[in-house]
């Protein structure tokens, strides 16, 4: 596994890749089983598997959230090595934003809902850094999880609208046995809050309406930021012990769960 810590080093490596499909998994590190599933699929479907690790400051509207975002470089590299990754890119903020945040991708006003509304600047930051990474890697395929569904949706639309050659691959959410969606932020929860967090998935899948799901969560001590149905999914963002968690479930899956119960 080769690790490129500068863009100059990566560009040298990229020029040497000749033939065969290239897959990219963009991450912010603090890797967990959900990331591993993306990497495994990327590894299985491409001749060259590339992973980027970059905690992107432009998508954080809360400086304290950025500061405490978990960072486990050595552990992450060991995980990627075990998964058979070929190339890892570890760019610095100074290299990805050499002139600051001067140029950025702006989503359409119709996209400024849910995450776009509750996290000002988040979608701009995500779209901008993903466009930079896709241009740097020039991958055939890039892999994103459904847990961040709005992010996945708008990245797919951007790639299509800007005629990018990279195909965006949608991958299912990986969950713990309790149903809790795996997330790097889960590590910030206390043991008690971690156990309670599983109620989020249960409320999303068992409640008959968004209002009922929100009431269930609030009664259990969650602060609900939003809980809505869009794009044939039920999506939510909550706060528990100061940790922000998001999840979503396809409406078809909710109907199946309720029918079986």
Phi, psi and omega in degrees: 000127179261136179246119178258115182263356174228157179290330176297317179295319180294317181299324176296316178296318183297322180295335182278346180279115186229114179083154180084149183283150180243131177244145181234136170240103177281132179222167171251019178079198187051053190292144177224188185299329177297315176299317182301323180294323177294316181295319180298319178293317177302316181296321183287332188256359183222155176284329180234123180254122182242136176233133173254143174236115182203116175278105190277109185293335186286350180259006178256118176270353179241110182303325180291328177294318177297318183297320185262005176301130186296138179229121183223066187307304185296319179295318179297316180296323178296320178297315182294323176299316181293336181272358176079028178291142180273316188226135175238133178248126181237069184286156176269164177298320182298326181280320181285335177233067187297334179242031184074200183268053188287317179245139182210160177265126181257125176288162176291152181302333179291343179274351186275058176236169178050246181299322181295334179269317185275344178232081182306129179087350184298308183296321176301315181296318179295310182298320182294313183289324179294319177299318178299314182293320179295323177291323181289320186271326183053051182280156173282325182223144173229139192247128181225144182272153180288344181304317176267068193294316180297319176300312178302314182299312186285329175294318178299317180292321177298314181300321179291313184294326183265009176058037178288143182284349183280130175273126179274122184256124180271128183237142184294152177295136175262132186239154171287170181304326181289345185104346180299128178294132179292135182206147176299331181289342179301332181293343180275351181278145171291167180301319180294315181292326179299318179293320180292328184301335180297339180294340180297310180296319180298317180295320181297323187267341185252336182290147182281344181207167176296321180299318179294317180299318179296319180296319178299313183293317179297323178295336180264007174099006176278147168258114185273122175276311174206155175206102188220163174249119178214153173055036180061031178220158171254119187240145182213151169229131181227166176236130180222120183057033180078006179254128182270127181236141175234157177196165175202154181221138177295139180300326178299320179293322178297316180297321179295315180300316183289327177293318181290332180275000000 
